[in-house]
Amino acid sequence: MRFIAKRQNSDETVTAILTCSDKTNFSSPKDFLDRLKKGVSDWIRTTESGKSAWNYSGGDFNFGDLASNSEDSFLLTCLSKHGISSFEISLVTNVEEDFNFDTVLADIEE
């Protein structure tokens, strides 16, 4: 399953793309987000690396912070306890389009 989180303001647009390859069938994006929040909260409450990441984020741990900490073994263990056993996250900033999404990709008149 893939989930998208986006932040857009006057200075920048940042998109986080989370891809989960585990076999858990999340009932909805909200189900996934609830599990993610529980796992991250457990990690912050119970580990030094989690507490450090929380402090570094200024109490605003978001998808950018998740990307920065996605290799932390303690975080991965906490997420696994909530059904998220495997995920990848990538951040894309200020992407400008080269083409319109709806560009017709064939010209059968030639």
C-alpha positions as CSV (number, residue, x, y, z in Angstrom):
1,M,0.0,0.0,0.0
2,R,1.1,3.5,-0.6
3,F,0.2,6.7,1.3
4,I,0.9,10.3,0.5
5,A,1.4,13.2,2.9
6,K,1.8,16.7,1.5
7,R,2.7,20.1,2.9
8,Q,2.3,23.1,0.7
9,N,3.0,26.7,1.7
10,S,4.1,29.9,-0.1
11,D,7.8,28.8,0.0
12,E,7.8,25.1,-0.8
13,T,5.8,22.0,-1.5
14,V,7.0,18.8,0.2
15,T,5.5,15.4,-0.5
16,A,6.2,12.3,1.5
17,I,5.5,9.0,-0.1
18,L,5.2,6.0,2.2
19,T,5.2,2.5,0.7
20,C,4.3,-0.4,3.0
21,S,5.3,-3.8,1.7
22,D,4.1,-5.8,4.6
23,K,1.1,-8.1,4.5
24,T,-1.0,-6.2,6.9
25,N,-4.2,-5.1,5.2
26,F,-4.9,-1.7,6.6
27,S,-8.6,-1.0,6.6
28,S,-8.0,2.6,5.6
29,P,-5.4,5.4,5.5
30,K,-6.6,6.4,8.9
31,D,-6.0,2.8,10.2
32,F,-2.4,3.1,8.9
33,L,-1.9,6.5,10.4
34,D,-3.3,5.4,13.8
35,R,-0.9,2.5,13.9
36,L,2.0,4.7,12.8
37,K,1.3,7.2,15.5
38,K,1.1,4.5,18.2
39,G,4.4,3.0,17.0
40,V,6.2,6.3,16.9
41,S,4.7,7.3,20.3
42,D,5.9,4.1,21.8
43,W,9.4,4.7,20.3
44,I,9.6,8.2,21.7
45,R,8.4,7.2,25.2
46,T,10.6,4.1,25.6
47,T,13.9,4.7,23.8
48,E,16.7,7.2,24.0
49,S,16.8,7.5,20.2
50,G,13.1,8.3,20.2
51,K,13.4,10.9,22.9
52,S,16.3,12.5,21.1
53,A,14.4,12.6,17.8
54,W,11.4,14.1,19.6
55,N,13.6,16.8,21.2
56,Y,15.3,17.5,17.9
57,S,11.9,18.0,16.2
58,G,10.9,20.5,18.8
59,G,7.9,18.4,19.7
60,D,6.7,18.4,16.1
61,F,7.8,15.0,14.9
62,N,6.4,14.7,11.3
63,F,7.0,12.8,8.1
64,G,10.3,14.5,7.5
65,D,11.5,13.4,10.9
66,L,10.2,9.9,10.2
67,A,12.3,9.8,7.0
68,S,15.4,10.9,8.9
69,N,14.9,8.1,11.4
70,S,13.5,5.4,9.2
71,E,16.6,3.2,9.7
72,D,16.4,3.2,13.5
73,S,16.1,-0.4,14.7
74,F,14.2,0.6,17.8
75,L,11.7,2.6,15.7
76,L,11.2,-0.4,13.4
77,T,10.6,-2.7,16.4
78,C,8.0,-0.3,17.8
79,L,6.2,0.0,14.5
80,S,6.2,-3.7,14.0
81,K,4.4,-4.2,17.2
82,H,1.5,-2.1,15.7
83,G,1.5,-4.1,12.4
84,I,3.9,-2.0,10.3
85,S,6.8,-4.4,9.7
86,S,8.2,-2.9,6.5
87,F,8.0,0.5,4.9
88,E,10.0,2.9,2.8
89,I,9.6,6.7,2.8
90,S,10.8,9.2,0.3
91,L,10.5,13.0,0.3
92,V,10.1,15.1,-2.8
93,T,10.5,18.8,-2.5
94,N,9.4,21.6,-4.9
95,V,8.8,19.4,-7.8
96,E,8.0,21.3,-11.0
97,E,6.2,19.4,-13.7
98,D,7.7,18.8,-17.0
99,F,4.4,17.6,-18.5
100,N,0.8,17.8,-17.6
101,F,-0.5,14.6,-16.1
102,D,-3.2,14.4,-18.7
103,T,-0.9,14.9,-21.7
104,V,-2.0,12.5,-24.5
105,L,0.8,10.1,-25.1
106,A,-0.1,9.0,-28.6
107,D,-0.5,10.6,-32.0
108,I,-2.3,8.1,-34.3
109,E,-2.7,10.7,-37.1
110,E,0.9,10.4,-38.2
